Amino acid sequence: MSNSATSIDTTCLTSEQKNILARDGYCIFRNVLSASTIETTLKEINRIETEEGAHSGSEYLKCNDGALRVHNLLEKSDLFDHFFTHELVLASVEQILGQDFKLSMLVSRNPILGRAQKLHVDWRGGPVPAGKYQACTAMWILEDYQVDNGATRLVPGSHRQCIEPSAVLQDRFAPLPGEVQILEKAGTLVVFNAHLWHAGCENVSRRSRASVHAYFCLRSIPQELNQRECLSSQTVTRFGPLEKWLLDV
Ligand SMILES: O=C(O)CCC(=O)C(=O)O
C-alpha cells in the first residue's frame, strides 16, 4: 500500500516541541481533550470494563502489573478513533519514527488496583543501535495524574542510547536522579519515545487514574496486537484510507 504518511500534517508541532521530543524523549500537550470528550470516554471505558469483567485485558497478557486494561478498543467502540488519529499524535510519531509507522495497539490503563511498575522501555524487541527508534507511545490522560495515584515517572533523555534499564540498574523500583513525575490534568496528551525509561507508579490513593495508550511501531515490525485479526470487517468499514494505513488493515 502507498505511504499515506504524506497526508500527515506536521505543522501543528512547533520547532520547540520537535526539539523537546528529540532531546527529552517526550512532549506534553495540555488541554487537548474537552471536558465532554473526557467524560464520554471515561463512561465508555467503564461500560466495557463492566461488560468484560474478569476477562478485561485478556487479549494481551505481557504487562502483568495488575492494572485494569481494556485492549482492542477500536473493535469495542467507535469513540476511540481520534486517540490514534489526532494530528498531534501523528505529527509527534512521525517526528520520532519517520514516515514508516503504524499503530501497534490501543489500550486503556488504570492502575487503581495495580502495583508499581519497574523502570522499563516500551520497546520489547531487543537491542537496537542508539537513535534507531522503533516505537513510541501517545498517552492520553483522562483523570488528573497526581503524586499518589500512580502517575507515570520518566527519565528525560534516557531514550537516546537505546539501552534498557534492566541492563544497567540493579533496582528498577528505586527513584533515579533526574527523573520527573508527570503530574498533569485530564485532557493532556503525552507522547514519548518507546526507548525512554519510564514506569507507572503505585496508586496508593484508591482513586482512579484512567488513561488511553496508543502504541506505534515501525511498519517493518509486527504489531503487538495484529489489527487484521483484532478488527472485524464491519469495524474496518468505518475507517478511511489514512486509518486503514495506520492500522495496516
Ligand atoms: O500508565 C502508565 O503510567 C505507564 C504505563 C506503562 O508504561 C506500561 O504499561 O508499559
The ligand as an ORCA input file, in Angstrom:
! r2SCAN-3c Opt
* xyz 0 1
  O       0.279      4.155     32.626
  C       1.427      4.488     32.910
  O       1.694      5.329     33.757
  C       2.599      3.842     32.209
  C       2.244      2.524     31.619
  C       3.394      1.782     31.048
  O       4.491      2.244     30.998
  C       3.178      0.440     30.513
  O       2.083     -0.134     30.693
  O       4.130     -0.092     29.909
*
